[in-house]
């Protein structure tokens, strides 16, 4: 009973635990009122879609480096083969979805435990009919709890089965497609582009002529170019003692060799899957990468190698990787490292790589999974809201 001025109010409290009151439908869902209709699966789907979308947006900029998918490279080759379906986003989606389901299972289990403990204080007030109903709900709760734990484990297993099926496809080589030792040399250097320079890979034949050239597409911010140069260029040119600066290459480049059309990446290019996908879609038959890793510590060298492994798997191509300080390597289309150099050692190794003209789903359609996840997540949200 409470009295305010000339008015008297009767206040009653339900015989429930306060925790249950807070979880009741009228108080759930914040300002909107009403309980959220999003199921655990819907929340996982929306979270996965948003994570993949953020990574996709981030990869469009110059400061892109590590996707969540790279945590699986180069050791978990089965999961990495999901990249053949939709690039790094497929691997990222698998990681987020499995961990999201595990989190939902943990939250559901803890909630059931809390609700069960809070309900024991009112057990004497429950009729026989309600006891029977409670037993049924408890059984249903146990079943839902088991399902909650089975889902992430099942998804984890299915994803690995799909990855292993892609990984275990036979590497069928066509006769005469081996790239054997010859007189052609691929040399890193600088190219001229108007008044500027490019970081380039040059193909030089036995006469010393440059027969092909690839200009690095993704330059390192501050290390190789100054951001907002178009705005700050006048001031920088006055302060800098250099007469020229590096510029990125054309995104529609071809690198032809006497052995076939190569897919090329220089150093930082390896972090951008789309650079390699585009070249593979336009006829690239094997991968060549060249990097200056002199400024990096061993963990960074391992990261760089992990990037090249993913590019080989996504495009289903053999890769020859050359660096000045490590790791140089040969990687097959399965992502297996056939040979890898040491760090800061002078090593020469002969190997045979093969031309391939296969086209994975990722090479054909690019990252189709992220838009699909966003559409499904949007539909889930609209259905729950209505």
HELIX and SHEET records of a PDB file:
HELIX    1   1 UNK A   18  UNK A   22  1                                   5    
HELIX    2   2 UNK A   25  UNK A   27  5                                   3    
HELIX    3   3 UNK A   30  UNK A   32  5                                   3    
HELIX    4   4 UNK A   40  UNK A   58  1                                  19    
HELIX    5   5 UNK A   68  UNK A   72  5                                   5    
HELIX    6   6 UNK A   77  UNK A   80  1                                   4    
HELIX    7   7 UNK A   83  UNK A   86  1                                   4    
HELIX    8   8 UNK A   88  UNK A  119  1                                  32    
HELIX    9   9 UNK A  120  UNK A  125  5                                   6    
HELIX   10  10 UNK A  128  UNK A  167  1                                  40    
HELIX   11  11 UNK A  229  UNK A  239  1                                  11    
HELIX   12  12 UNK A  267  UNK A  271  5                                   5    
HELIX   13  13 UNK A  273  UNK A  281  1                                   9    
HELIX   14  14 UNK A  298  UNK A  315  1                                  18    
HELIX   15  15 UNK A  361  UNK A  365  1                                   5    
HELIX   16  16 UNK A  369  UNK A  385  1                                  17    
SHEET    1   A 2 UNK A   2  UNK A   4  0                                        
SHEET    2   A 2 UNK A   7  UNK A   9 -1                                        
SHEET    1   B 2 UNK A 178  UNK A 179  0                                        
SHEET    2   B 2 UNK A 353  UNK A 354 -1                                        
SHEET    1   C 3 UNK A 185  UNK A 193  0                                        
SHEET    2   C 3 UNK A 196  UNK A 204 -1                                        
SHEET    3   C 3 UNK A 210  UNK A 215 -1                                        
SHEET    1   D 6 UNK A 255  UNK A 257  0                                        
SHEET    2   D 6 UNK A 260  UNK A 266 -1                                        
SHEET    3   D 6 UNK A 286  UNK A 291  1                                        
SHEET    4   D 6 UNK A 319  UNK A 323  1                                        
SHEET    5   D 6 UNK A 329  UNK A 331 -1                                        
SHEET    6   D 6 UNK A 337  UNK A 340 -1                                        
END                                                                             
